[in-house]
């Protein structure tokens, strides 16, 4: 009986040790916005000396290979908390306030010492502060609009998703769009309506200039479905200026639409302007506008009621079309990868002049539109980012 108990206890200890030893990766949820790129790089190198890899990606199939650290502000102090894969607290430390004003090298050094002490002695140095009390006292940063930096309502910015990120966007839950970050500079997306008509693909390549500027090259290939025979292609370039709180994007492209089911082929330039502006910590004003000049082939008809003579004549009409959206993005306070977008859209159609003989004539007529229109449309959208990042 004693041997059985000893064997069982030894087995339990070995399993526990194996679980601890297998956790050789660390991810940090920097809710205090403490880590800079420099601090993170130096911390990464220091942790490697302890055989711990600092990473920002998680393989959910091997969650127990990771320690889950969080940095929060408690009053004026920086608080470090580490959990295991079962959300059990491994250890926590109050790093004080001086670390917040230290240089990058000292920040990395102090944080490395604190993490190493917890990881080397897990479950043995949990201080009186509990996860619940930390979350109540913590001063959380503003929601990060960078979670949604790649999009406005529908228009893309020049900023890309990071590798492994998946971004879902919908309008009225009738139009669905999904974008995936293949790398930090290249993404591929697709979308369609709730009935699957039409279908489109959207690759995009980001070309960063500096922290506040980026260019992008992209394409939108539209394909008819359900037996509809047509294709459309919009190739475009954009430039984005600003940060994740306030920015604007200008872009231009060329649209070509044709096919057996398209009576008049479209070849037209397309211009875009979009902007994001911070209103409060979780609310952002967003706007986007598309504008295009279209040369449309129209048909005019002549009919003489006295002689019965008739004739047809083609002419080109230059039309101006514009779509604009003005609204707000409401970011979820607790889960900032989610947001709602609500506002008002306007479709503006300004039709060009038609030949004078088709105006107020008893003999000439045409189906061409001549009255400009402004059509308001309430708009609501929802977006959610999915990511393996902690």
C-alpha positions as CSV (number, residue, x, y, z in Angstrom):
1,X,0.0,0.0,0.0
2,X,2.8,2.4,0.9
3,X,4.6,1.6,-2.3
4,X,1.5,2.3,-4.3
5,X,1.1,5.7,-2.6
6,X,4.7,6.6,-3.1
7,X,4.5,5.5,-6.8
8,X,1.4,7.6,-7.3
9,X,2.9,10.6,-5.6
10,X,6.1,10.3,-7.6
11,X,4.1,10.0,-10.8
12,X,2.1,13.1,-9.9
13,X,5.2,15.1,-9.2
14,X,6.9,14.0,-12.4
15,X,3.8,15.0,-14.4
16,X,3.6,18.3,-12.7
17,X,7.3,18.9,-13.3
18,X,7.0,17.9,-16.9
19,X,4.1,20.4,-17.3
20,X,6.2,23.2,-15.7
21,X,9.3,22.4,-17.7
22,X,7.4,22.2,-21.0
23,X,6.3,25.8,-20.5
24,X,9.2,27.4,-22.3
25,X,7.4,30.2,-24.1
26,X,6.1,33.4,-22.7
27,X,3.5,35.8,-24.1
28,X,2.8,39.3,-22.6
29,X,-0.5,41.1,-22.6
30,X,0.8,44.7,-22.3
31,X,-2.3,46.4,-21.0
32,X,-0.1,49.1,-19.5
33,X,1.4,50.0,-22.9
34,X,4.8,49.6,-21.3
35,X,6.8,47.7,-23.9
36,X,8.5,49.5,-26.7
37,X,10.0,47.7,-29.6
38,X,13.5,48.2,-28.1
39,X,12.5,46.9,-24.6
40,X,10.7,43.9,-26.1
41,X,13.8,43.0,-28.2
42,X,16.2,43.3,-25.2
43,X,13.8,41.3,-23.0
44,X,13.5,38.6,-25.7
45,X,17.3,38.2,-25.7
46,X,17.6,38.1,-21.9
47,X,14.8,35.5,-21.5
48,X,16.5,33.2,-24.0
49,X,19.4,32.9,-21.5
50,X,16.8,31.3,-19.2
51,X,15.5,29.0,-22.1
52,X,12.3,31.0,-22.3
53,X,11.2,32.3,-25.6
54,X,9.2,35.6,-25.7
55,X,6.6,35.4,-28.5
56,X,3.5,37.1,-29.6
57,X,1.9,34.1,-31.3
58,X,0.1,31.2,-29.6
59,X,-0.4,27.7,-30.8
60,X,-3.7,26.9,-29.1
61,X,-3.0,23.2,-29.6
62,X,-0.1,23.5,-27.2
63,X,-1.3,26.2,-24.8
64,X,0.4,24.5,-21.9
65,X,3.8,25.3,-23.5
66,X,3.2,28.9,-22.6
67,X,3.3,31.2,-19.6
68,X,0.7,34.1,-19.9
69,X,2.0,37.3,-18.5
70,X,0.1,40.6,-18.1
71,X,1.4,44.1,-17.4
72,X,-1.1,46.5,-15.8
73,X,-1.0,49.8,-14.0
74,X,-2.1,49.8,-10.4
75,X,-2.2,53.5,-9.4
76,X,1.3,54.8,-10.3
77,X,2.9,51.4,-10.1
78,X,3.5,48.7,-12.8
79,X,2.0,45.3,-11.9
80,X,3.2,42.0,-13.4
81,X,1.0,38.9,-13.2
82,X,1.7,35.5,-14.7
83,X,-0.8,32.7,-15.3
84,X,-0.5,29.2,-16.5
85,X,-2.6,27.6,-19.3
86,X,-5.4,26.8,-16.9
87,X,-5.6,30.5,-15.9
88,X,-4.1,29.7,-12.5
89,X,-1.9,32.5,-11.1
90,X,1.7,31.4,-11.1
91,X,3.0,34.6,-9.5
92,X,2.7,38.4,-9.4
93,X,5.0,41.3,-8.6
94,X,4.6,45.0,-8.0
95,X,7.4,46.5,-10.0
96,X,6.9,50.0,-8.6
97,X,6.7,53.3,-10.4
98,X,10.4,54.0,-11.1
99,X,10.5,51.4,-13.8
100,X,8.1,53.5,-15.8
101,X,10.6,56.3,-16.2
102,X,13.7,54.1,-16.6
103,X,15.6,53.8,-19.9
104,X,14.9,50.9,-22.2
105,X,17.9,48.8,-21.0
106,X,16.9,49.1,-17.4
107,X,13.2,48.4,-18.2
108,X,14.2,45.1,-19.9
109,X,16.6,44.2,-17.1
110,X,14.1,44.7,-14.3
111,X,11.3,43.0,-16.1
112,X,13.6,40.1,-16.9
113,X,14.5,39.6,-13.3
114,X,10.8,39.7,-12.2
115,X,9.7,37.2,-14.9
116,X,12.6,34.9,-14.2
117,X,11.9,34.8,-10.5
118,X,8.3,33.9,-11.1
119,X,9.0,31.3,-13.8
120,X,11.8,29.6,-11.9
121,X,9.7,29.4,-8.7
122,X,6.2,29.0,-10.1
123,X,3.2,29.0,-7.6
124,X,5.7,29.9,-4.8
125,X,5.6,33.7,-4.8
126,X,2.0,34.7,-5.3
127,X,1.6,37.9,-3.3
128,X,-1.5,39.1,-1.6
129,X,-2.8,40.9,-4.7
130,X,-5.2,38.5,-6.5
131,X,-6.2,38.7,-10.2
132,X,-9.6,40.1,-9.2
133,X,-8.2,42.8,-7.1
134,X,-5.6,43.7,-9.7
135,X,-8.3,44.0,-12.4
136,X,-10.4,46.3,-10.1
137,X,-7.5,48.6,-9.3
138,X,-5.8,48.5,-12.7
139,X,-5.8,51.6,-14.9
140,X,-6.5,50.1,-18.3
141,X,-5.3,51.9,-21.4
142,X,-7.6,53.3,-24.0
143,X,-8.9,50.7,-26.4
144,X,-6.5,50.2,-29.3
145,X,-7.9,51.4,-32.6
146,X,-5.0,49.7,-34.2
147,X,-7.0,46.5,-34.0
148,X,-9.1,48.0,-36.8
149,X,-6.4,50.0,-38.6
150,X,-6.7,48.2,-41.9
151,X,-10.2,49.3,-42.6
152,X,-12.6,52.2,-42.3
153,X,-16.3,51.2,-43.0
154,X,-15.4,49.2,-46.1
155,X,-12.6,51.1,-47.7
156,X,-9.0,49.8,-46.9
157,X,-6.3,51.9,-45.5
158,X,-2.6,51.5,-46.5
159,X,-2.0,49.7,-43.1
160,X,-1.9,45.9,-43.2
161,X,-3.0,43.2,-40.9
162,X,-0.2,41.4,-39.1
163,X,0.8,37.9,-40.0
164,X,-1.9,35.4,-38.8
165,X,-4.6,38.0,-38.1
166,X,-8.1,37.4,-39.6
167,X,-10.4,40.4,-39.9
168,X,-14.2,40.0,-40.4
169,X,-16.3,42.9,-41.5
170,X,-20.0,43.0,-42.4
171,X,-22.6,45.5,-43.5
172,X,-26.1,44.8,-42.2
173,X,-25.0,41.2,-41.9
174,X,-25.9,41.0,-45.6
175,X,-22.4,41.8,-47.1
176,X,-19.6,39.7,-45.6
177,X,-15.9,40.4,-46.0
178,X,-12.9,38.5,-44.6
179,X,-9.2,39.6,-44.8
180,X,-6.2,37.4,-43.7
181,X,-2.7,38.6,-43.0
182,X,-0.4,36.3,-44.9
183,X,2.6,38.4,-43.8
184,X,2.9,41.7,-42.0
185,X,2.9,43.4,-45.4
186,X,0.6,41.3,-47.5
187,X,-3.0,40.3,-47.0
188,X,-5.6,38.4,-49.0
189,X,-9.3,38.8,-48.7
190,X,-12.6,37.7,-50.1
191,X,-16.2,38.6,-49.8
192,X,-19.8,38.2,-51.0
193,X,-23.4,38.9,-50.1
194,X,-25.7,36.7,-48.0
195,X,-26.9,35.0,-51.3
196,X,-23.4,34.5,-52.7
197,X,-23.7,37.1,-55.5
198,X,-21.3,38.4,-56.6
199,X,-18.0,37.2,-55.2
200,X,-14.7,39.2,-55.0
201,X,-11.1,38.7,-54.1
202,X,-8.9,41.5,-52.6
203,X,-5.1,41.1,-52.4
204,X,-3.2,44.1,-50.8
205,X,0.5,44.9,-50.4
206,X,1.6,47.5,-47.9
207,X,4.7,49.6,-48.4
208,X,5.6,51.3,-45.1
209,X,7.5,54.6,-45.3
210,X,7.8,55.5,-41.6
211,X,5.7,55.3,-38.4
212,X,3.2,57.8,-39.8
213,X,3.1,57.1,-43.5
214,X,2.5,54.1,-45.7
215,X,1.6,53.3,-49.3
216,X,-0.4,50.3,-50.5
217,X,-1.1,48.6,-53.8
218,X,-4.2,46.4,-54.2
219,X,-6.8,44.9,-56.5
220,X,-10.4,43.9,-56.3
221,X,-11.5,41.2,-58.7
222,X,-15.3,40.8,-58.9
223,X,-16.8,37.7,-60.4
224,X,-20.4,37.0,-61.3
225,X,-22.0,33.9,-59.7
226,X,-25.2,31.9,-60.1
227,X,-24.8,31.9,-63.9
228,X,-24.2,35.6,-64.3
229,X,-21.5,36.2,-66.9
230,X,-19.6,39.3,-66.0
231,X,-16.3,40.3,-64.3
232,X,-15.0,43.5,-62.8
233,X,-11.6,44.6,-61.8
234,X,-10.4,47.6,-59.7
235,X,-6.7,48.1,-59.4
236,X,-5.7,50.8,-56.9
237,X,-3.0,52.5,-54.9
238,X,-3.5,54.3,-51.6
239,X,-1.5,56.5,-49.2
240,X,-2.2,56.7,-45.5
241,X,-0.9,59.4,-43.2
242,X,-1.3,59.6,-39.4
243,X,-1.4,57.2,-36.5
244,X,-3.9,54.6,-35.3
245,X,-5.9,57.3,-33.5
246,X,-6.1,59.9,-36.2
247,X,-5.4,59.3,-39.9
248,X,-6.5,59.8,-43.4
249,X,-6.2,57.8,-46.7
250,X,-6.3,59.0,-50.3
251,X,-6.4,56.6,-53.1
252,X,-7.0,56.2,-56.8
253,X,-7.7,53.3,-59.2
254,X,-9.1,52.2,-62.4
255,X,-12.3,50.1,-62.8
256,X,-13.1,47.8,-65.7
257,X,-16.4,45.9,-65.9
258,X,-17.5,43.8,-68.8
259,X,-19.0,40.4,-69.8
260,X,-21.9,38.9,-71.7
261,X,-24.5,40.2,-69.2
262,X,-23.1,43.8,-69.2
263,X,-24.6,45.8,-72.1
264,X,-22.3,48.7,-71.6
265,X,-18.7,48.0,-70.6
266,X,-17.4,50.3,-67.9
267,X,-13.9,51.9,-68.0
268,X,-13.6,54.6,-65.4
269,X,-11.2,56.1,-62.8
270,X,-12.2,55.8,-59.2
271,X,-11.0,58.2,-56.4
272,X,-11.2,57.6,-52.6
273,X,-10.8,59.6,-49.5
274,X,-11.2,58.1,-46.0
275,X,-10.4,59.4,-42.5
276,X,-10.5,58.3,-38.8
277,X,-10.6,60.8,-35.9
278,X,-10.6,60.1,-32.2
279,X,-13.7,61.4,-30.3
280,X,-13.2,59.7,-27.0
281,X,-11.3,56.6,-25.7
282,X,-13.7,54.2,-27.4
283,X,-15.5,56.3,-30.0
284,X,-14.0,57.3,-33.4
285,X,-15.4,59.4,-36.2
286,X,-15.0,57.7,-39.6
287,X,-15.7,58.8,-43.1
288,X,-15.1,57.4,-46.6
289,X,-15.9,58.6,-50.0
290,X,-15.7,57.1,-53.5
291,X,-16.1,59.2,-56.6
292,X,-16.0,58.4,-60.3
293,X,-16.7,59.8,-63.8
294,X,-18.5,57.5,-66.1
295,X,-19.0,57.9,-69.8
296,X,-22.2,56.1,-70.6
297,X,-23.3,55.3,-74.1
298,X,-27.0,56.3,-74.5
299,X,-29.5,55.9,-77.4
300,X,-31.7,58.7,-78.7
301,X,-34.8,58.1,-80.8
302,X,-36.4,60.1,-83.6
303,X,-40.0,59.6,-84.7
304,X,-42.0,61.8,-87.1
305,X,-45.7,61.2,-86.4
306,X,-46.7,62.8,-89.8
307,X,-44.5,60.7,-92.1
308,X,-43.8,57.7,-89.8
309,X,-40.1,58.0,-90.3
310,X,-37.9,56.9,-87.3
311,X,-34.2,56.8,-86.5
312,X,-31.9,56.0,-83.7
313,X,-28.7,57.8,-82.7
314,X,-26.1,56.9,-80.1
315,X,-24.4,59.6,-77.9
316,X,-22.1,59.7,-74.9
317,X,-23.3,61.1,-71.6
318,X,-20.7,61.9,-68.9
319,X,-22.0,61.2,-65.4
320,X,-20.6,61.8,-62.0
321,X,-21.2,59.2,-59.2
322,X,-20.2,59.5,-55.6
323,X,-20.8,57.4,-52.5
324,X,-20.0,58.9,-49.0
325,X,-20.3,57.6,-45.5
326,X,-20.2,59.6,-42.3
327,X,-20.5,57.9,-39.0
328,X,-18.9,56.6,-35.8
329,X,-16.9,53.5,-34.8
330,X,-17.8,52.2,-31.3
331,X,-15.0,49.9,-29.9
332,X,-16.0,47.4,-27.3
333,X,-14.5,48.6,-24.0
334,X,-13.7,45.1,-22.8
335,X,-12.8,43.3,-26.0
336,X,-11.3,45.9,-28.4
337,X,-11.1,43.5,-31.3
338,X,-14.9,44.1,-31.7
339,X,-16.5,47.2,-32.9
340,X,-19.8,48.5,-34.3
341,X,-20.0,51.2,-37.0
342,X,-23.1,53.3,-37.4
343,X,-23.8,56.3,-39.7
344,X,-25.4,57.6,-42.8
345,X,-24.4,57.0,-46.4
346,X,-25.2,59.1,-49.4
347,X,-25.3,58.0,-53.0
348,X,-25.0,61.1,-55.3
349,X,-25.7,60.8,-59.0
350,X,-25.1,63.8,-61.2
351,X,-26.0,63.2,-64.9
352,X,-24.4,65.0,-67.7
353,X,-26.0,67.0,-70.5
354,X,-27.7,65.3,-73.4
355,X,-27.9,66.7,-77.0
356,X,-30.2,69.7,-77.3
357,X,-32.6,68.0,-79.7
358,X,-33.6,65.5,-77.0
359,X,-34.7,68.3,-74.7
360,X,-38.4,69.2,-74.9
361,X,-39.0,67.9,-78.4
362,X,-42.0,66.2,-79.8
363,X,-39.9,64.2,-82.3
364,X,-36.8,63.2,-80.3
365,X,-36.7,61.2,-77.1
366,X,-34.2,59.3,-74.9
367,X,-34.2,57.1,-71.8
368,X,-31.1,58.9,-70.5
369,X,-31.4,60.3,-67.0
370,X,-31.1,64.1,-66.7
371,X,-32.2,64.7,-63.1
372,X,-29.5,64.5,-60.4
373,X,-30.3,62.5,-57.3
374,X,-29.1,62.3,-53.7
375,X,-30.2,59.1,-51.9
376,X,-29.5,58.8,-48.1
377,X,-29.0,55.3,-46.7
378,X,-28.7,54.5,-43.0
379,X,-25.7,52.2,-42.5
380,X,-24.7,49.8,-39.8
381,X,-21.6,47.5,-39.7
382,X,-19.8,45.1,-37.4
383,X,-16.2,44.1,-37.4
384,X,-14.2,41.6,-35.4
385,X,-10.6,40.6,-35.5
386,X,-9.5,37.0,-34.8
387,X,-5.9,36.5,-34.0
388,X,-3.5,34.0,-32.4
389,X,-1.9,36.9,-30.6
390,X,-2.3,37.1,-26.9
